[in-house]
Amino acid sequence: MADDHTGVDPAEDPGGRGRLVVRDKVAQRLAVHAARLTEGVHPHAAGLDKITGRELPRATVAVAGDRARVQVNIAVAWPQPVVDVGAAVQRNVVAALKDYAALTVDGVDVAVDAVLPLTEPSRTVQ
């Protein structure tokens, strides 16, 4: 049913349905998931990292209104080109936050914390 004043159906007007609030933690999980899905990104946790939750990939997201700024830390699988993997992470994180959280991303900073072999070598005693 159309509103008498504007001729617009309130159900079709985005402003008439309420508002969307995306918490930093939700945006952080979306960013980590997007980084994880990027080819060349290697999951990594060593020693106390597993206990403290400092495994890679890891993200910090600051959300203000409908804008976000992201810091992503990753490990790259050797021999992937680090610059290409970092750029792909940036693209994937921006797309995920835009598509799933309706956020405008002002920037994605990517830090490569480790370069790891694609597969761990076997340790055998000779």
N, CA, C and O atoms as a MOPAC input file, in Angstrom:
PM7 MOZYME 1SCF
protein

 N      0.83900 1    -1.17200 1     0.00000 1
 C      0.00000 1     0.00000 1     0.00000 1
 C      0.88700 1     1.23800 1     0.00000 1
 O      1.81100 1     1.33000 1     0.80800 1
 N      0.62900 1     2.16900 1    -0.86900 1
 C      1.45900 1     3.36500 1    -1.01700 1
 C      1.16400 1     4.36100 1     0.09300 1
 O      0.02900 1     4.49100 1     0.55200 1
 N      2.22200 1     5.06600 1     0.51700 1
 C      2.09900 1     6.13100 1     1.49400 1
 C      1.39000 1     7.30100 1     0.82500 1
 O      1.71800 1     7.65500 1    -0.30700 1
 N      0.42100 1     7.90700 1     1.51400 1
 C     -0.36100 1     8.99700 1     0.92900 1
 C      0.48000 1    10.23100 1     0.63500 1
 O      0.15400 1    10.98500 1    -0.28100 1
 N      1.55400 1    10.45700 1     1.38600 1
 C      2.34600 1    11.67900 1     1.21800 1
 C      3.36500 1    11.57600 1     0.08200 1
 O      3.60100 1    12.55600 1    -0.62500 1
 N      3.96700 1    10.40600 1    -0.09900 1
 C      5.04800 1    10.30000 1    -1.07700 1
 C      4.70400 1     9.41500 1    -2.26200 1
 O      5.37100 1     9.48900 1    -3.29400 1
 N      3.69900 1     8.59500 1    -2.14300 1
 C      3.35600 1     7.67300 1    -3.21500 1
 C      4.27600 1     6.46600 1    -3.26900 1
 O      4.22700 1     5.70700 1    -4.23600 1
 N      5.13200 1     6.26100 1    -2.23600 1
 C      6.07100 1     5.15500 1    -2.18100 1
 C      5.59900 1     4.15600 1    -1.13200 1
 O      5.21400 1     4.53500 1    -0.02600 1
 N      5.63500 1     2.88700 1    -1.49100 1
 C      5.27800 1     1.82500 1    -0.56300 1
 C      6.36000 1     1.74400 1     0.51800 1
 O      7.52700 1     1.54000 1     0.18200 1
 N      6.01300 1     1.89900 1     1.81600 1
 C      7.02200 1     1.86600 1     2.88600 1
 C      7.82600 1     0.56200 1     2.90100 1
 O      8.98200 1     0.56300 1     3.32500 1
 N      7.24400 1    -0.53600 1     2.45300 1
 C      7.97400 1    -1.80300 1     2.42900 1
 C      9.08300 1    -1.79400 1     1.38000 1
 O     10.03600 1    -2.56500 1     1.48900 1
 N      8.97600 1    -0.93900 1     0.37000 1
 C      9.99800 1    -0.85900 1    -0.67000 1
 C     11.02000 1     0.24200 1    -0.40500 1
 O     12.05900 1     0.28600 1    -1.06400 1
 N     10.74800 1     1.11800 1     0.53400 1
 C     11.65700 1     2.20700 1     0.87700 1
 C     12.65600 1     1.71200 1     1.92100 1
 O     12.24900 1     1.36600 1     3.03000 1
 N     13.96600 1     1.66800 1     1.59600 1
 C     14.94700 1     1.16300 1     2.56300 1
 C     14.91700 1     1.90500 1     3.89300 1
 O     15.09900 1     1.28900 1     4.94400 1
 N     14.69100 1     3.20500 1     3.86800 1
 C     14.63700 1     3.98400 1     5.09400 1
 C     13.44300 1     3.63600 1     5.96900 1
 O     13.47500 1     3.86500 1     7.17800 1
 N     12.40700 1     3.09300 1     5.38300 1
 C     11.21500 1     2.74500 1     6.14200 1
 C     11.31500 1     1.41000 1     6.85300 1
 O     10.47700 1     1.09700 1     7.69800 1
 N     12.32100 1     0.62000 1     6.52700 1
 C     12.45900 1    -0.70900 1     7.12800 1
 C     13.31500 1    -0.69900 1     8.37700 1
 O     13.35000 1    -1.70300 1     9.08900 1
 N     13.99400 1     0.36900 1     8.67000 1
 C     14.87200 1     0.40600 1     9.83000 1
 C     16.30100 1     0.64800 1     9.39800 1
 O     16.55400 1     1.22000 1     8.33800 1
 N     17.24700 1     0.20400 1    10.23700 1
 C     18.65700 1     0.42300 1     9.91800 1
 C     19.46400 1    -0.84400 1    10.14600 1
 O     19.04000 1    -1.74800 1    10.86600 1
 N     20.62000 1    -0.89400 1     9.52900 1
 C     21.52000 1    -2.03200 1     9.65000 1
 C     22.75900 1    -1.57800 1    10.39800 1
 O     23.38700 1    -0.58300 1    10.03700 1
 N     23.10400 1    -2.31500 1    11.44400 1
 C     24.31900 1    -2.04000 1    12.19800 1
 C     25.19000 1    -3.28100 1    12.12500 1
 O     24.78100 1    -4.36100 1    12.55200 1
 N     26.39000 1    -3.12500 1    11.58400 1
 C     27.34000 1    -4.23400 1    11.49400 1
 C     28.41200 1    -3.99000 1    12.54600 1
 O     29.12100 1    -2.98400 1    12.50000 1
 N     28.52500 1    -4.89500 1    13.47600 1
 C     29.52000 1    -4.77600 1    14.54600 1
 C     30.91600 1    -5.08900 1    14.00900 1
 O     31.06900 1    -5.80400 1    13.01900 1
 N     31.92500 1    -4.54300 1    14.67500 1
 C     33.31800 1    -4.76200 1    14.26700 1
 C     33.65300 1    -6.25000 1    14.20000 1
 O     34.33200 1    -6.69400 1    13.27400 1
 N     33.18100 1    -7.01400 1    15.16900 1
 C     33.49900 1    -8.44500 1    15.24200 1
 C     32.93600 1    -9.20800 1    14.03200 1
 O     33.58000 1   -10.12200 1    13.51700 1
 N     31.73700 1    -8.82800 1    13.58600 1
 C     31.13300 1    -9.46600 1    12.40800 1
 C     31.96000 1    -9.13600 1    11.17000 1
 O     32.26800 1   -10.02300 1    10.37300 1
 N     32.31400 1    -7.87800 1    11.00800 1
 C     33.14000 1    -7.46500 1     9.86800 1
 C     34.50300 1    -8.15900 1     9.91500 1
 O     35.05000 1    -8.52900 1     8.87600 1
 N     35.04500 1    -8.33200 1    11.11500 1
 C     36.32200 1    -9.01500 1    11.28000 1
 C     36.21900 1   -10.46300 1    10.79700 1
 O     37.10800 1   -10.94100 1    10.09200 1
 N     35.17200 1   -11.14800 1    11.16000 1
 C     35.00100 1   -12.54600 1    10.73700 1
 C     34.82400 1   -12.64700 1     9.22800 1
 O     35.34100 1   -13.57300 1     8.60400 1
 N     34.09600 1   -11.70300 1     8.63700 1
 C     33.94300 1   -11.68800 1     7.18600 1
 C     35.29800 1   -11.48300 1     6.50100 1
 O     35.59900 1   -12.13500 1     5.50100 1
 N     36.10800 1   -10.57500 1     7.04300 1
 C     37.42100 1   -10.28700 1     6.46100 1
 C     38.34100 1   -11.50400 1     6.56600 1
 O     39.04600 1   -11.82700 1     5.61000 1
 N     38.34100 1   -12.17800 1     7.70800 1
 C     39.17800 1   -13.36700 1     7.88400 1
 C     38.73100 1   -14.46100 1     6.92100 1
 O     39.56200 1   -15.12000 1     6.29500 1
 N     37.43500 1   -14.65100 1     6.80300 1
 C     36.91300 1   -15.67800 1     5.89400 1
 C     37.30400 1   -15.36800 1     4.44500 1
 O     37.70800 1   -16.26800 1     3.70700 1
 N     37.18800 1   -14.12000 1     4.04000 1
 C     37.56700 1   -13.72700 1     2.67700 1
 C     39.05600 1   -13.95400 1     2.44200 1
 O     39.45200 1   -14.41400 1     1.37100 1
 N     39.88300 1   -13.63500 1     3.43500 1
 C     41.32600 1   -13.86000 1     3.30000 1
 C     41.62300 1   -15.35300 1     3.20000 1
 O     42.44900 1   -15.77100 1     2.38800 1
 N     40.95000 1   -16.15400 1     4.02400 1
 C     41.15300 1   -17.60600 1     4.02300 1
 C     40.84400 1   -18.22900 1     2.66900 1
 O     41.49400 1   -19.18900 1     2.25500 1
 N     39.84500 1   -17.67700 1     1.98000 1
 C     39.43300 1   -18.21800 1     0.69000 1
 C     40.33000 1   -17.78100 1    -0.46600 1
 O     40.15800 1   -18.24400 1    -1.59300 1
 N     41.27900 1   -16.90100 1    -0.19500 1
 C     42.16400 1   -16.38200 1    -1.23400 1
 C     43.25500 1   -17.40100 1    -1.54400 1
 O     43.91100 1   -17.92800 1    -0.64500 1
 N     43.43400 1   -17.66500 1    -2.83700 1
 C     44.47100 1   -18.60600 1    -3.25400 1
 C     45.83800 1   -18.07300 1    -2.85000 1
 O     46.15000 1   -16.90200 1    -3.06700 1
 N     46.64800 1   -18.94300 1    -2.26000 1
 C     47.98900 1   -18.57100 1    -1.82900 1
 C     48.07500 1   -18.24200 1    -0.35500 1
 O     49.17200 1   -18.20400 1     0.20200 1
 N     46.93100 1   -18.00100 1     0.30100 1
 C     46.93900 1   -17.73300 1     1.74200 1
 C     46.97600 1   -19.07600 1     2.45700 1
 O     46.19200 1   -19.97800 1     2.16300 1
 N     47.90000 1   -19.18800 1     3.39800 1
 C     48.13600 1   -20.44600 1     4.09700 1
 C     47.72500 1   -20.28200 1     5.56600 1
 O     48.20600 1   -19.36400 1     6.23000 1
 N     46.85400 1   -21.14300 1     6.08500 1
 C     46.53300 1   -21.04600 1     7.52100 1
 C     47.78100 1   -21.40000 1     8.33000 1
 O     48.52700 1   -22.31100 1     7.97100 1
 N     47.99700 1   -20.67300 1     9.42200 1
 C     49.20300 1   -20.90500 1    10.20500 1
 C     48.97300 1   -20.53900 1    11.66400 1
 O     48.42000 1   -19.48600 1    11.98000 1
 N     49.40500 1   -21.42600 1    12.53800 1
 C     49.42400 1   -21.16100 1    13.97800 1
 C     50.54400 1   -22.01100 1    14.55700 1
 O     50.65100 1   -23.20100 1    14.26000 1
 N     51.36500 1   -21.40100 1    15.37500 1
 C     52.47600 1   -22.12500 1    15.96800 1
 C     52.51300 1   -21.85900 1    17.46800 1
 O     52.24400 1   -20.74600 1    17.92000 1
 N     52.84400 1   -22.87700 1    18.22100 1
 C     53.03900 1   -22.73000 1    19.65800 1
 C     51.86300 1   -22.09700 1    20.36600 1
 O     50.73600 1   -22.58500 1    20.28600 1
 N     52.13500 1   -21.00800 1    21.05800 1
 C     51.10600 1   -20.31700 1    21.83900 1
 C     50.06800 1   -19.62500 1    20.97400 1
 O     49.00100 1   -19.25900 1    21.46700 1
 N     50.36300 1   -19.43600 1    19.67900 1
 C     49.39200 1   -18.79300 1    18.78600 1
 C     48.07000 1   -19.54800 1    18.78400 1
 O     47.00500 1   -18.93600 1    18.70800 1
 N     48.13200 1   -20.86200 1    18.86700 1
 C     46.90900 1   -21.66700 1    18.87700 1
 C     46.08200 1   -21.38800 1    20.12200 1
 O     44.85300 1   -21.35000 1    20.05700 1
 N     46.73800 1   -21.19600 1    21.23800 1
 C     46.04400 1   -20.96000 1    22.50200 1
 C     45.51900 1   -19.52900 1    22.59000 1
 O     44.40600 1   -19.30600 1    23.06700 1
 N     46.30600 1   -18.56600 1    22.13600 1
 C     45.94400 1   -17.15700 1    22.26600 1
 C     45.06000 1   -16.65000 1    21.14400 1
 O     44.60900 1   -15.50500 1    21.18000 1
 N     44.80500 1   -17.49200 1    20.13800 1
 C     43.95600 1   -17.06700 1    19.03200 1
 C     44.65800 1   -16.14500 1    18.05500 1
 O     44.00500 1   -15.35300 1    17.37500 1
 N     45.96600 1   -16.23300 1    17.97500 1
 C     46.73900 1   -15.36700 1    17.08400 1
 C     47.08200 1   -16.06600 1    15.77400 1
 O     48.07700 1   -15.73300 1    15.13000 1
 N     46.26200 1   -17.03100 1    15.38300 1
 C     46.54600 1   -17.74500 1    14.14500 1
 C     46.31600 1   -16.84800 1    12.93300 1
 O     45.64700 1   -15.81800 1    13.01300 1
 N     46.88500 1   -17.26700 1    11.82100 1
 C     46.75400 1   -16.52800 1    10.57100 1
 C     45.83000 1   -17.29000 1     9.63100 1
 O     45.85200 1   -18.52000 1     9.64100 1
 N     45.02800 1   -16.62300 1     8.82800 1
 C     44.90400 1   -15.16800 1     8.73000 1
 C     44.15500 1   -14.58500 1     9.92600 1
 O     43.36000 1   -15.25100 1    10.58800 1
 N     44.45000 1   -13.30900 1    10.16700 1
 C     43.86800 1   -12.56700 1    11.28300 1
 C     43.51200 1   -11.17600 1    10.75100 1
 O     44.19700 1   -10.64500 1     9.87700 1
 N     42.44200 1   -10.59500 1    11.28300 1
 C     42.02800 1    -9.26400 1    10.80500 1
 C     41.61000 1    -8.38500 1    11.97000 1
 O     41.10700 1    -8.85900 1    12.98800 1
 N     41.83100 1    -7.10400 1    11.79200 1
 C     41.32600 1    -6.08000 1    12.70000 1
 C     40.51400 1    -5.12200 1    11.84200 1
 O     41.00300 1    -4.61200 1    10.83400 1
 N     39.26800 1    -4.87900 1    12.24800 1
 C     38.38500 1    -4.03300 1    11.45200 1
 C     37.81600 1    -2.93300 1    12.34400 1
 O     37.31800 1    -3.19900 1    13.43800 1
 N     37.89600 1    -1.70700 1    11.86500 1
 C     37.27600 1    -0.57000 1    12.54300 1
 C     36.10000 1    -0.11300 1    11.68500 1
 O     36.27900 1     0.30300 1    10.54000 1
 N     34.89600 1    -0.19400 1    12.25100 1
 C     33.68800 1     0.20700 1    11.53100 1
 C     33.16900 1     1.49300 1    12.13500 1
 O     33.02600 1     1.60800 1    13.35200 1
 N     32.88600 1     2.46600 1    11.27200 1
 C     32.28000 1     3.73700 1    11.69200 1
 C     31.13300 1     4.01700 1    10.72700 1
 O     31.34800 1     4.38700 1     9.57200 1
 N     29.90800 1     3.83300 1    11.22300 1
 C     28.74300 1     3.99900 1    10.35500 1
 C     28.72100 1     2.91600 1     9.30700 1
 O     28.65700 1     1.73100 1     9.63200 1
 N     28.77400 1     3.32000 1     8.03400 1
 C     28.78100 1     2.33600 1     6.95300 1
 C     30.15000 1     2.25700 1     6.27500 1
 O     30.25400 1     1.82800 1     5.12600 1
 N     31.20700 1     2.67400 1     6.99600 1
 C     32.55800 1     2.66300 1     6.44700 1
 C     33.45200 1     1.78000 1     7.31400 1
 O     33.24200 1     1.65700 1     8.52000 1
 N     34.45100 1     1.16900 1     6.68000 1
 C     35.35100 1     0.27900 1     7.40500 1
 C     36.78400 1     0.47400 1     6.95300 1
 O     37.05500 1     0.83100 1     5.80700 1
 N     37.68900 1     0.23100 1     7.87800 1
 C     39.13000 1     0.22400 1     7.61400 1
 C     39.64300 1    -1.10700 1     8.15200 1
 O     39.32500 1    -1.48400 1     9.28000 1
 N     40.44000 1    -1.82600 1     7.34900 1
 C     40.80400 1    -3.19900 1     7.68300 1
 C     42.31800 1    -3.38800 1     7.67900 1
 O     43.02100 1    -2.84700 1     6.82500 1
 N     42.81100 1    -4.16600 1     8.65100 1
 C     44.20000 1    -4.63100 1     8.69600 1
 C     44.12900 1    -6.15600 1     8.68800 1
 O     43.49600 1    -6.75000 1     9.56100 1
 N     44.77400 1    -6.79700 1     7.70900 1
 C     44.76100 1    -8.25300 1     7.60100 1
 C     46.19600 1    -8.76000 1     7.66700 1
 O     47.07400 1    -8.26100 1     6.96300 1
 N     46.42600 1    -9.75700 1     8.52100 1
 C     47.72800 1   -10.41400 1     8.61600 1
 C     47.56800 1   -11.81700 1     8.04700 1
 O     46.63600 1   -12.54100 1     8.39600 1
 N     48.49800 1   -12.19100 1     7.16000 1
 C     48.39400 1   -13.48100 1     6.48400 1
 C     49.73400 1   -14.20600 1     6.46400 1
 O     50.78600 1   -13.61800 1     6.71400 1
 N     49.66500 1   -15.49600 1     6.16000 1
 C     50.83800 1   -16.29200 1     5.82100 1
 C     50.64600 1   -16.71400 1     4.37300 1
 O     49.54500 1   -17.09400 1     3.97400 1
 N     51.69900 1   -16.64800 1     3.59600 1
 C     51.63300 1   -16.97400 1     2.17400 1
 C     52.34200 1   -18.29800 1     1.93500 1
 O     53.41500 1   -18.55400 1     2.48200 1
 N     51.72800 1   -19.12700 1     1.11300 1
 C     52.31800 1   -20.41600 1     0.76200 1
 C     53.37800 1   -20.21500 1    -0.31900 1
 O     53.11100 1   -19.60300 1    -1.35300 1
 N     54.57700 1   -20.73300 1    -0.07400 1
 C     55.65300 1   -20.67100 1    -1.05200 1
 C     55.32000 1   -21.58500 1    -2.20500 1
 O     54.85300 1   -22.69100 1    -1.93200 1
 N     55.50600 1   -21.24900 1    -3.44300 1
 C     56.19500 1   -20.11400 1    -4.03400 1
 C     55.24600 1   -19.06500 1    -4.60500 1
 O     55.55700 1   -18.46700 1    -5.63500 1
 N     54.12800 1   -18.82700 1    -3.98600 1
 C     53.17600 1   -17.82600 1    -4.47500 1
 C     53.80600 1   -16.43200 1    -4.44100 1
 O     54.53300 1   -16.12000 1    -3.49900 1
 N     53.54600 1   -15.58600 1    -5.44400 1
 C     54.05100 1   -14.20700 1    -5.42000 1
 C     53.32500 1   -13.40000 1    -4.33500 1
 O     52.10900 1   -13.22200 1    -4.38900 1
 N     54.07600 1   -12.92800 1    -3.37100 1
 C     53.52200 1   -12.24500 1    -2.19800 1
 C     52.67700 1   -11.03200 1    -2.60400 1
 O     51.59600 1   -10.82400 1    -2.05400 1
 N     53.15300 1   -10.24500 1    -3.54300 1
 C     52.42700 1    -9.04100 1    -3.95800 1
 C     51.07400 1    -9.40600 1    -4.57600 1
 O     50.06800 1    -8.75300 1    -4.30000 1
 N     51.05000 1   -10.43600 1    -5.40200 1
 C     49.79700 1   -10.86100 1    -6.03500 1
 C     48.80800 1   -11.39800 1    -5.00500 1
 O     47.61400 1   -11.10800 1    -5.07900 1
 N     49.29900 1   -12.17800 1    -4.04600 1
 C     48.42000 1   -12.71700 1    -3.00000 1
 C     47.87100 1   -11.58200 1    -2.15500 1
 O     46.68500 1   -11.58100 1    -1.82600 1
 N     48.70200 1   -10.61900 1    -1.79600 1
 C     48.24400 1    -9.46400 1    -1.00600 1
 C     47.17700 1    -8.66800 1    -1.72800 1
 O     46.18900 1    -8.26200 1    -1.11600 1
 N     47.35900 1    -8.43800 1    -3.02700 1
 C     46.35800 1    -7.70300 1    -3.81700 1
 C     45.05200 1    -8.48800 1    -3.90800 1
 O     43.97100 1    -7.90300 1    -3.84900 1
 N     45.14800 1    -9.81100 1    -4.05100 1
 C     43.94100 1   -10.63900 1    -4.11200 1
 C     43.19500 1   -10.61200 1    -2.77600 1
 O     41.96400 1   -10.59000 1    -2.75100 1
 N     43.93800 1   -10.61300 1    -1.66700 1
 C     43.31000 1   -10.51300 1    -0.34300 1
 C     42.56700 1    -9.18400 1    -0.23400 1
 O     41.43200 1    -9.14400 1     0.24000 1
 N     43.19800 1    -8.10600 1    -0.66900 1
 C     42.53600 1    -6.79900 1    -0.62600 1
 C     41.22700 1    -6.82600 1    -1.40200 1
 O     40.19600 1    -6.38100 1    -0.89700 1
 N     41.25800 1    -7.34400 1    -2.62200 1
 C     40.04100 1    -7.40300 1    -3.44700 1
 C     38.95500 1    -8.25000 1    -2.79100 1
 O     37.78900 1    -7.85700 1    -2.75600 1
 N     39.34700 1    -9.42200 1    -2.26800 1
 C     38.36900 1   -10.32400 1    -1.66800 1
 C     37.74100 1    -9.74900 1    -0.39800 1
 O     36.54100 1    -9.90600 1    -0.17000 1
 N     38.54400 1    -9.09000 1     0.41700 1
 C     38.02600 1    -8.49600 1     1.65400 1
 C     37.06500 1    -7.35400 1     1.32800 1
 O     35.99700 1    -7.25000 1     1.93200 1
 N     37.43700 1    -6.49900 1     0.37800 1
 C     36.54700 1    -5.39600 1    -0.01900 1
 C     35.23200 1    -5.95100 1    -0.54300 1
 O     34.16400 1    -5.46700 1    -0.16600 1
 N     35.29200 1    -6.95800 1    -1.40700 1
 C     34.07100 1    -7.53600 1    -1.98300 1
 C     33.19500 1    -8.16700 1    -0.90400 1
 O     31.97700 1    -7.99100 1    -0.91900 1
 N     33.79900 1    -8.90100 1     0.03100 1
 C     33.02500 1    -9.55900 1     1.09000 1
 C     32.32700 1    -8.54100 1     1.98200 1
 O     31.14800 1    -8.69900 1     2.29900 1
 N     33.04200 1    -7.50000 1     2.38700 1
 C     32.43200 1    -6.49900 1     3.27100 1
 C     31.36100 1    -5.69100 1     2.54300 1
 O     30.36500 1    -5.29200 1     3.14600 1
 N     31.56100 1    -5.45200 1     1.25800 1
 C     30.56000 1    -4.73700 1     0.47300 1
 C     29.31900 1    -5.60300 1     0.25300 1
 O     28.19600 1    -5.14800 1     0.47000 1
 N     29.51900 1    -6.84200 1    -0.17600 1
 C     28.40200 1    -7.72400 1    -0.52500 1
 C     27.61700 1    -8.22000 1     0.68400 1
 O     26.38800 1    -8.27800 1     0.63900 1
 N     28.31600 1    -8.58200 1     1.77300 1
 C     27.64800 1    -9.23000 1     2.90000 1
 C     27.30800 1    -8.28800 1     4.05100 1
 O     26.45300 1    -8.60300 1     4.87900 1
 N     27.97700 1    -7.12400 1     4.10700 1
 C     27.72800 1    -6.21500 1     5.22700 1
 C     27.35700 1    -4.80900 1     4.77200 1
 O     27.14100 1    -3.93200 1     5.60900 1
 N     27.28000 1    -4.57900 1     3.47300 1
 C     26.93200 1    -3.27300 1     2.91100 1
 C     27.84200 1    -2.16600 1     3.44300 1
 O     27.38800 1    -1.05300 1     3.70900 1
 N     29.14000 1    -2.48200 1     3.59600 1
 C     30.10200 1    -1.50300 1     4.07800 1
 C     30.92100 1    -0.95100 1     2.92300 1
 O     31.22500 1    -1.66200 1     1.96500 1
 N     31.27100 1     0.31400 1     3.02300 1
 C     32.21700 1     0.93300 1     2.10800 1
 C     33.58500 1     0.82200 1     2.76600 1
 O     33.78500 1     1.31000 1     3.87800 1
 N     34.52000 1     0.18400 1     2.08700 1
 C     35.83900 1    -0.04800 1     2.66200 1
 C     36.78500 1     1.06000 1     2.21300 1
 O     37.03700 1     1.24300 1     1.02200 1
 N     37.30400 1     1.79700 1     3.19700 1
 C     38.22400 1     2.88800 1     2.90200 1
 C     39.63600 1     2.38900 1     2.60100 1
 O     40.39600 1     3.06400 1     1.90600 1
 N     39.98900 1     1.21800 1     3.11600 1
 C     41.30700 1     0.67700 1     2.84400 1
 C     41.49800 1    -0.67300 1     3.49800 1
 O     40.91800 1    -0.96500 1     4.54300 1
 N     42.32600 1    -1.49600 1     2.86100 1
 C     42.69500 1    -2.79700 1     3.41300 1
 C     44.21600 1    -2.86700 1     3.40000 1
 O     44.83100 1    -2.91400 1     2.33500 1
 N     44.81700 1    -2.87200 1     4.57700 1
 C     46.25800 1    -3.02400 1     4.70900 1
 C     46.54900 1    -4.50100 1     4.93900 1
 O     45.96200 1    -5.12000 1     5.82700 1
 N     47.44700 1    -5.06200 1     4.15000 1
 C     47.79500 1    -6.48200 1     4.26500 1
 C     49.24300 1    -6.58700 1     4.72100 1
 O     50.14000 1    -5.99000 1     4.12500 1
 N     49.46000 1    -7.35600 1     5.78700 1
 C     50.81200 1    -7.63400 1     6.28000 1
 C     51.07100 1    -9.12500 1     6.12700 1
 O     50.28600 1    -9.95100 1     6.59400 1
 N     52.17400 1    -9.46600 1     5.47300 1
 C     52.56100 1   -10.86400 1     5.33800 1
 C     53.47800 1   -11.18200 1     6.51100 1
 O     54.61600 1   -10.71900 1     6.56900 1
 N     52.96300 1   -11.98400 1     7.44900 1
 C     53.71200 1   -12.32100 1     8.66000 1
 C     54.59700 1   -13.54200 1     8.49000 1
 O     55.54600 1   -13.73400 1     9.25000 1
 N     54.29200 1   -14.37700 1     7.48900 1
 C     55.08300 1   -15.59400 1     7.29200 1
 C     54.97000 1   -16.06800 1     5.85400 1
 O     53.94000 1   -15.89400 1     5.20200 1
 N     56.05000 1   -16.67200 1     5.37200 1
 C     56.04300 1   -17.37400 1     4.08900 1
 C     56.36400 1   -18.82200 1     4.43900 1
 O     57.42100 1   -19.12300 1     4.99200 1
 N     55.43900 1   -19.70600 1     4.10800 1
 C     55.53900 1   -21.10000 1     4.53500 1
 C     55.56000 1   -22.04400 1     3.34500 1
 O     55.00200 1   -21.73200 1     2.29300 1
 N     56.19800 1   -23.19500 1     3.50400 1
 C     56.13800 1   -24.19200 1     2.43200 1
 C     54.70100 1   -24.67900 1     2.26900 1
 O     53.95400 1   -24.76600 1     3.24300 1
 N     54.32400 1   -24.99400 1     1.04000 1
 C     52.96700 1   -25.45500 1     0.76700 1
 C     52.64900 1   -26.71600 1     1.55000 1
 O     51.54000 1   -26.86400 1     2.06200 1
 N     53.59700 1   -27.61400 1     1.64800 1
 C     53.43700 1   -28.81000 1     2.47400 1
 C     54.62900 1   -28.91400 1     3.40900 1
 O     55.75100 1   -28.56300 1     3.04400 1
 N     54.38000 1   -29.39000 1     4.59400 1
 C     55.45700 1   -29.53300 1     5.57300 1
 C     56.31200 1   -30.74700 1     5.17900 1
 O     55.76000 1   -31.79700 1     4.84900 1
 N     57.63500 1   -30.62400 1     5.20800 1
 C     58.49000 1   -31.78000 1     4.87900 1
 C     58.35700 1   -32.84600 1     5.96500 1
 O     58.11300 1   -32.53500 1     7.13100 1
 N     58.52000 1   -34.10200 1     5.56400 1
 C     58.44800 1   -35.17400 1     6.55100 1
 C     59.74500 1   -35.18500 1     7.35100 1
 O     60.81400 1   -34.89900 1     6.81200 1
 N     59.65000 1   -35.50900 1     8.61900 1
 C     60.82100 1   -35.54200 1     9.47800 1
 C     61.12600 1   -37.01200 1     9.79600 1
 O     60.45500 1   -37.64400 1    10.61200 1
 N     62.11500 1   -37.50700 1     9.15500 1
 C     62.50900 1   -38.88800 1     9.39400 1
 C     63.95100 1   -38.92400 1     9.87800 1
 O     64.78600 1   -38.13100 1     9.44400 1
 N     64.22500 1   -39.83400 1    10.76200 1
 C     65.58800 1   -39.99800 1    11.28600 1
 C     66.29700 1   -41.02100 1    10.42400 1
 O     65.75400 1   -42.08700 1    10.13500 1
 N     67.54700 1   -40.68500 1    10.00300 1
 C     68.29200 1   -41.62000 1     9.15700 1
 C     69.38700 1   -42.28100 1     9.91300 1
 O     70.11500 1   -43.10000 1     9.35300 1

